[in-house]
Amino acid sequence: MAQVDKKSYSLRGYSQPERWVSYGSQLRTALDLEPESVLEVGVGDKVFGSYIKNNTNISYKSVDIALDLAPDIVGDVLKLPCADRSFDVVCAFEVLEHVPFADLDRALGELDRVSRRHAVISLPHFGPPVRFLLKLPFLPYFRLAFKLPYPKEHAFNGQHYWEMGKRGYPARKVREIIRRHFQIRREFVPFGSPYHHFFVLDKRS
């Protein structure tokens, strides 16, 4: 059964300004990898997929467990109904926290299995944000954002089983699990959306 009702993806309640910053990061990181095909696991409110389908020549497919979101493929991230190495880039934005932490390794294994080259994921990262912005005349903006440790106990809210940065789920532990399947090419916290932590990943083989 789907954890998130379709009504949750309303403009007023879900798509706050910070989330649009995250959408921009999703698109930039995926498009910078120059894929010919993309699989998005978890369609959300379909902003990412709509842009890809309407503004690029990339072959795009979506997979989600929720029938009411009308994904291209109905399936679970723990057992993706896709062939091995079938997409250049596999994306999972704010998805993996919706499975128990004990299943994170299995979910990443599935992303690895169906990816031909890369994966891009984002995770909720709990903790106080620190942001620096510097602008000097004739020079581009310098922006830096990161999170301070604040190991609060996590309580399941009906959607998130865990969040990076909370007690028992430090970033170090999450990276260790990711590295069982991928090389971490880059990771970053968007300046305007510090709750979302992005990982750009390369297949090992």
Contacts in CASP RR format, 6 or more apart in sequence:
PFRMAT RR
TARGET T0000
AUTHOR 0000-0000-0000
METHOD contacts of the structure
MODEL  1
MAQVDKKSYSLRGYSQPERWVSYGSQLRTALDLEPESVLEVGVGDKVFGS
YIKNNTNISYKSVDIALDLAPDIVGDVLKLPCADRSFDVVCAFEVLEHVP
FADLDRALGELDRVSRRHAVISLPHFGPPVRFLLKLPFLPYFRLAFKLPY
PKEHAFNGQHYWEMGKRGYPARKVREIIRRHFQIRREFVPFGSPYHHFFV
LDKRS
2 64 0 8 1.000
2 65 0 8 1.000
2 66 0 8 1.000
2 67 0 8 1.000
2 68 0 8 1.000
2 69 0 8 1.000
3 98 0 8 1.000
3 158 0 8 1.000
3 159 0 8 1.000
4 44 0 8 1.000
4 66 0 8 1.000
4 98 0 8 1.000
4 159 0 8 1.000
5 68 0 8 1.000
6 66 0 8 1.000
6 68 0 8 1.000
6 69 0 8 1.000
8 14 0 8 1.000
9 15 0 8 1.000
9 44 0 8 1.000
9 45 0 8 1.000
14 45 0 8 1.000
15 45 0 8 1.000
15 47 0 8 1.000
18 192 0 8 1.000
18 193 0 8 1.000
18 195 0 8 1.000
19 193 0 8 1.000
21 190 0 8 1.000
21 191 0 8 1.000
21 192 0 8 1.000
21 193 0 8 1.000
22 93 0 8 1.000
22 94 0 8 1.000
22 122 0 8 1.000
22 190 0 8 1.000
22 193 0 8 1.000
22 196 0 8 1.000
23 47 0 8 1.000
23 48 0 8 1.000
25 122 0 8 1.000
25 188 0 8 1.000
25 190 0 8 1.000
25 193 0 8 1.000
25 196 0 8 1.000
25 198 0 8 1.000
26 48 0 8 1.000
26 91 0 8 1.000
26 93 0 8 1.000
26 120 0 8 1.000
26 122 0 8 1.000
27 48 0 8 1.000
27 51 0 8 1.000
27 52 0 8 1.000
29 120 0 8 1.000
29 198 0 8 1.000
29 200 0 8 1.000
30 38 0 8 1.000
30 48 0 8 1.000
30 52 0 8 1.000
30 89 0 8 1.000
30 91 0 8 1.000
30 120 0 8 1.000
31 56 0 8 1.000
33 88 0 8 1.000
33 89 0 8 1.000
33 117 0 8 1.000
33 118 0 8 1.000
33 120 0 8 1.000
33 200 0 8 1.000
35 58 0 8 1.000
35 87 0 8 1.000
35 88 0 8 1.000
35 89 0 8 1.000
35 117 0 8 1.000
35 118 0 8 1.000
36 58 0 8 1.000
36 59 0 8 1.000
36 88 0 8 1.000
37 58 0 8 1.000
37 59 0 8 1.000
37 60 0 8 1.000
37 61 0 8 1.000
37 86 0 8 1.000
37 87 0 8 1.000
37 88 0 8 1.000
37 89 0 8 1.000
37 116 0 8 1.000
38 52 0 8 1.000
38 58 0 8 1.000
38 59 0 8 1.000
38 60 0 8 1.000
38 61 0 8 1.000
38 87 0 8 1.000
38 88 0 8 1.000
38 89 0 8 1.000
38 90 0 8 1.000
38 91 0 8 1.000
39 60 0 8 1.000
39 61 0 8 1.000
39 62 0 8 1.000
39 63 0 8 1.000
39 82 0 8 1.000
39 86 0 8 1.000
39 87 0 8 1.000
39 89 0 8 1.000
39 90 0 8 1.000
39 91 0 8 1.000
39 114 0 8 1.000
39 115 0 8 1.000
40 48 0 8 1.000
40 49 0 8 1.000
40 60 0 8 1.000
40 61 0 8 1.000
40 62 0 8 1.000
40 63 0 8 1.000
40 91 0 8 1.000
40 92 0 8 1.000
40 93 0 8 1.000
41 62 0 8 1.000
41 63 0 8 1.000
41 64 0 8 1.000
41 77 0 8 1.000
41 80 0 8 1.000
41 90 0 8 1.000
41 91 0 8 1.000
41 92 0 8 1.000
41 95 0 8 1.000
41 111 0 8 1.000
42 62 0 8 1.000
42 63 0 8 1.000
42 64 0 8 1.000
42 69 0 8 1.000
42 71 0 8 1.000
42 77 0 8 1.000
42 92 0 8 1.000
42 93 0 8 1.000
42 95 0 8 1.000
43 49 0 8 1.000
43 62 0 8 1.000
43 64 0 8 1.000
43 66 0 8 1.000
43 69 0 8 1.000
43 71 0 8 1.000
44 64 0 8 1.000
44 69 0 8 1.000
46 62 0 8 1.000
46 69 0 8 1.000
48 91 0 8 1.000
48 93 0 8 1.000
49 60 0 8 1.000
49 62 0 8 1.000
52 58 0 8 1.000
52 60 0 8 1.000
53 60 0 8 1.000
61 72 0 8 1.000
61 73 0 8 1.000
61 87 0 8 1.000
62 71 0 8 1.000
62 72 0 8 1.000
62 73 0 8 1.000
63 71 0 8 1.000
63 72 0 8 1.000
63 73 0 8 1.000
63 74 0 8 1.000
63 75 0 8 1.000
63 77 0 8 1.000
63 80 0 8 1.000
63 81 0 8 1.000
63 82 0 8 1.000
64 71 0 8 1.000
64 73 0 8 1.000
64 74 0 8 1.000
64 75 0 8 1.000
65 74 0 8 1.000
65 75 0 8 1.000
65 76 0 8 1.000
65 77 0 8 1.000
67 74 0 8 1.000
73 81 0 8 1.000
73 82 0 8 1.000
74 81 0 8 1.000
75 81 0 8 1.000
77 92 0 8 1.000
77 95 0 8 1.000
77 96 0 8 1.000
77 99 0 8 1.000
77 107 0 8 1.000
77 110 0 8 1.000
77 111 0 8 1.000
78 99 0 8 1.000
78 103 0 8 1.000
78 106 0 8 1.000
78 107 0 8 1.000
78 110 0 8 1.000
79 110 0 8 1.000
80 110 0 8 1.000
80 111 0 8 1.000
80 113 0 8 1.000
80 114 0 8 1.000
82 114 0 8 1.000
83 114 0 8 1.000
84 113 0 8 1.000
84 114 0 8 1.000
85 113 0 8 1.000
85 114 0 8 1.000
85 115 0 8 1.000
85 116 0 8 1.000
86 114 0 8 1.000
86 116 0 8 1.000
87 114 0 8 1.000
87 115 0 8 1.000
87 116 0 8 1.000
88 115 0 8 1.000
88 116 0 8 1.000
88 117 0 8 1.000
88 118 0 8 1.000
89 115 0 8 1.000
89 117 0 8 1.000
89 118 0 8 1.000
89 119 0 8 1.000
89 120 0 8 1.000
90 111 0 8 1.000
90 114 0 8 1.000
90 115 0 8 1.000
90 118 0 8 1.000
90 119 0 8 1.000
90 120 0 8 1.000
91 119 0 8 1.000
91 120 0 8 1.000
91 121 0 8 1.000
92 107 0 8 1.000
92 111 0 8 1.000
92 119 0 8 1.000
92 120 0 8 1.000
92 121 0 8 1.000
92 122 0 8 1.000
93 120 0 8 1.000
93 121 0 8 1.000
93 122 0 8 1.000
93 196 0 8 1.000
94 122 0 8 1.000
94 123 0 8 1.000
94 124 0 8 1.000
94 196 0 8 1.000
95 121 0 8 1.000
96 104 0 8 1.000
96 107 0 8 1.000
96 108 0 8 1.000
96 121 0 8 1.000
96 123 0 8 1.000
97 123 0 8 1.000
97 124 0 8 1.000
97 159 0 8 1.000
97 160 0 8 1.000
97 161 0 8 1.000
97 162 0 8 1.000
97 163 0 8 1.000
97 164 0 8 1.000
98 159 0 8 1.000
98 160 0 8 1.000
98 161 0 8 1.000
99 107 0 8 1.000
99 161 0 8 1.000
100 161 0 8 1.000
100 162 0 8 1.000
101 161 0 8 1.000
101 162 0 8 1.000
101 169 0 8 1.000
104 174 0 8 1.000
104 177 0 8 1.000
105 177 0 8 1.000
105 180 0 8 1.000
105 181 0 8 1.000
108 177 0 8 1.000
108 178 0 8 1.000
108 180 0 8 1.000
108 181 0 8 1.000
108 182 0 8 1.000
109 181 0 8 1.000
111 119 0 8 1.000
111 121 0 8 1.000
111 181 0 8 1.000
112 119 0 8 1.000
112 181 0 8 1.000
112 182 0 8 1.000
112 203 0 8 1.000
115 203 0 8 1.000
116 203 0 8 1.000
117 202 0 8 1.000
117 203 0 8 1.000
118 185 0 8 1.000
118 200 0 8 1.000
118 201 0 8 1.000
118 202 0 8 1.000
118 203 0 8 1.000
119 182 0 8 1.000
119 199 0 8 1.000
119 201 0 8 1.000
119 203 0 8 1.000
120 198 0 8 1.000
120 199 0 8 1.000
120 200 0 8 1.000
120 201 0 8 1.000
121 198 0 8 1.000
121 199 0 8 1.000
121 201 0 8 1.000
122 196 0 8 1.000
122 197 0 8 1.000
122 198 0 8 1.000
122 199 0 8 1.000
123 163 0 8 1.000
123 164 0 8 1.000
123 174 0 8 1.000
123 196 0 8 1.000
123 197 0 8 1.000
123 199 0 8 1.000
124 160 0 8 1.000
124 163 0 8 1.000
124 164 0 8 1.000
124 195 0 8 1.000
124 196 0 8 1.000
124 197 0 8 1.000
125 147 0 8 1.000
125 163 0 8 1.000
125 164 0 8 1.000
125 165 0 8 1.000
125 171 0 8 1.000
125 189 0 8 1.000
125 194 0 8 1.000
125 195 0 8 1.000
125 196 0 8 1.000
125 197 0 8 1.000
126 147 0 8 1.000
126 150 0 8 1.000
126 152 0 8 1.000
126 154 0 8 1.000
126 163 0 8 1.000
126 164 0 8 1.000
126 165 0 8 1.000
126 166 0 8 1.000
126 195 0 8 1.000
127 147 0 8 1.000
127 148 0 8 1.000
127 149 0 8 1.000
127 150 0 8 1.000
127 152 0 8 1.000
127 165 0 8 1.000
128 147 0 8 1.000
128 148 0 8 1.000
128 150 0 8 1.000
129 145 0 8 1.000
129 146 0 8 1.000
129 147 0 8 1.000
129 148 0 8 1.000
129 189 0 8 1.000
129 194 0 8 1.000
129 195 0 8 1.000
130 145 0 8 1.000
130 146 0 8 1.000
130 147 0 8 1.000
130 148 0 8 1.000
131 143 0 8 1.000
131 144 0 8 1.000
131 145 0 8 1.000
131 191 0 8 1.000
131 192 0 8 1.000
131 194 0 8 1.000
132 142 0 8 1.000
132 143 0 8 1.000
132 144 0 8 1.000
132 145 0 8 1.000
133 141 0 8 1.000
133 142 0 8 1.000
133 143 0 8 1.000
133 191 0 8 1.000
134 141 0 8 1.000
134 142 0 8 1.000
134 143 0 8 1.000
135 141 0 8 1.000
135 142 0 8 1.000
143 191 0 8 1.000
144 191 0 8 1.000
145 188 0 8 1.000
145 189 0 8 1.000
145 190 0 8 1.000
145 191 0 8 1.000
145 192 0 8 1.000
145 194 0 8 1.000
146 189 0 8 1.000
146 194 0 8 1.000
147 165 0 8 1.000
147 189 0 8 1.000
147 194 0 8 1.000
147 197 0 8 1.000
149 165 0 8 1.000
149 170 0 8 1.000
150 165 0 8 1.000
151 165 0 8 1.000
151 166 0 8 1.000
151 167 0 8 1.000
151 168 0 8 1.000
151 170 0 8 1.000
152 166 0 8 1.000
152 167 0 8 1.000
153 166 0 8 1.000
153 167 0 8 1.000
154 160 0 8 1.000
154 162 0 8 1.000
154 163 0 8 1.000
154 166 0 8 1.000
154 167 0 8 1.000
154 169 0 8 1.000
162 169 0 8 1.000
163 169 0 8 1.000
164 170 0 8 1.000
164 171 0 8 1.000
164 174 0 8 1.000
164 197 0 8 1.000
165 171 0 8 1.000
171 197 0 8 1.000
175 184 0 8 1.000
178 184 0 8 1.000
178 199 0 8 1.000
178 201 0 8 1.000
181 201 0 8 1.000
181 204 0 8 1.000
182 201 0 8 1.000
182 202 0 8 1.000
182 203 0 8 1.000
182 204 0 8 1.000
183 201 0 8 1.000
183 202 0 8 1.000
183 203 0 8 1.000
183 204 0 8 1.000
184 199 0 8 1.000
184 200 0 8 1.000
184 201 0 8 1.000
184 202 0 8 1.000
185 200 0 8 1.000
185 201 0 8 1.000
185 202 0 8 1.000
186 198 0 8 1.000
186 199 0 8 1.000
186 200 0 8 1.000
187 197 0 8 1.000
187 198 0 8 1.000
187 199 0 8 1.000
187 200 0 8 1.000
188 197 0 8 1.000
188 198 0 8 1.000
189 196 0 8 1.000
189 197 0 8 1.000
189 198 0 8 1.000
190 196 0 8 1.000
190 198 0 8 1.000
END
